[in-house]
Amino acid sequence: MYLKKIVLAVLVIGLMVCGVFAYKVYGAFFTPNTAFNNDEAFVYIPSDANFAVVEETLAPLLEDVDSFKSAAQKKGYASYVKGGKYAIKKGMNNNEIINTLRSQNLPVKVAFNNQETIEDLAGRVATQIEADSLSLLNAFNDTDFLKENGFNEQTKLVMYVPNSYEFFWNTSAEKFRDKMLTEYKRFWNDARMEKAKALHLTPIEVSTLASVVHKETAKVDERPRVAGVYLNRLRDGILLQADPTVIYALKLHTGDFNQIIKRVLYRDLELDSPYNTYKYAGLPPGPIAMPDITAIDAVLSPEKHSYYYFVANVENFGYHKFAKTLAQHNQNKEQYVRWINSKNINR
């Protein structure tokens, strides 16, 4: 009888211990453990992060950091951290949080346009993914990569077609660059390649001319007409004489791409640079900025006309006056010069 009581007591104590253990385990894994009021909070875990970094990152979002740490250790997550962007939803328990951090890396939208230089592009992308601007710039400037894929120092910017793309936040600089090459090849589909071929231009040459068109006019509906002017001049062996190429040449010459040049002076036209299309025939060696898709497609589908000249239209700002003859152009130009002088714009 006494022995039975001892056995029963041991069983009762064992059940109580198991109950306490089960309660603690349940609490550690299945009790809600968020401390924010929004519907969800996003966390960014670096690729090289250890569990201490995860703890520090999540601490402001959790009611009980210790219970999260205990659950993470029991589930083996503490020794197998994965970088990325994750959404922690209000009311999640530790089990749900850990499962999220294990397998629900969220993609991010990376968008860029109108970047003047490859350095600008690196800086813009670095604000949207984990890779920093220096690692991106090193990847973009990799000479072996450029040579292998038909680009060089002057043309490397054309590979990055401005748009919105989906990446994981923890994408490396090299993987970002490689995916952009894939997107570039996808952009230059059969239809666009056929149009470029009909113009006797390569995709790189199309993008180079598109960068000039883009800089000449911000009006999307005017770009096919501007493209037509330059294609007429190229076809007939006439200098492009594009002011934006001179401005680019000046910036390149001084090394100052932040300067604002509103007026090209006659002395600027003498600058000896392959980008100076008043001095050198044909297209510049590469793009003078990142053209957007509307400018590229404007070159591929230009307006067919007999215009060879254009100048800013002071009666309809943002647009231009087009001319078929130099005499007609000079008349239009006089009006523009009078206007710009009246505004005291000397540079």
Sequence and secondary structure as in RCSB ss.txt:
>XXXX:A:sequence
MYLKKIVLAVLVIGLMVCGVFAYKVYGAFFTPNTAFNNDEAFVYIPSDANFAVVEETLAPLLEDVDSFKSAAQKK
GYASYVKGGKYAIKKGMNNNEIINTLRSQNLPVKVAFNNQETIEDLAGRVATQIEADSLSLLNAFNDTDFLKENG
FNEQTKLVMYVPNSYEFFWNTSAEKFRDKMLTEYKRFWNDARMEKAKALHLTPIEVSTLASVVHKETAKVDERPR
VAGVYLNRLRDGILLQADPTVIYALKLHTGDFNQIIKRVLYRDLELDSPYNTYKYAGLPPGPIAMPDITAIDAVL
SPEKHSYYYFVANVENFGYHKFAKTLAQHNQNKEQYVRWINSKNINR
>XXXX:A:secstr
 HHHHHHHHHHHHHHHHHHHHHHHHHHHHHSB     SSEEEEEE TT  HHHHHHHHGGG S HHHHHHHHHHT
TGGGS   EEEEEETT BHHHHHHHHHH   EEEEEE   SSHHHHHHHHHTTSSS HHHHHHHHT HHHHHHTT
  TTTGGGGS  EEEEEETT  HHHHHHHHHHHHHHHS HHHHHHHHHTT  HHHHHHHHHHHHHH   GGGHHH
HHHHHHHHHHTT     HHHHHHHHHHHHT TT       GGGGG   TT TTTS S  SS SS   HHHHHHHH
S       EEEE TTSTT EEEESSHHHHHHHHHHHHHHHHHTT   
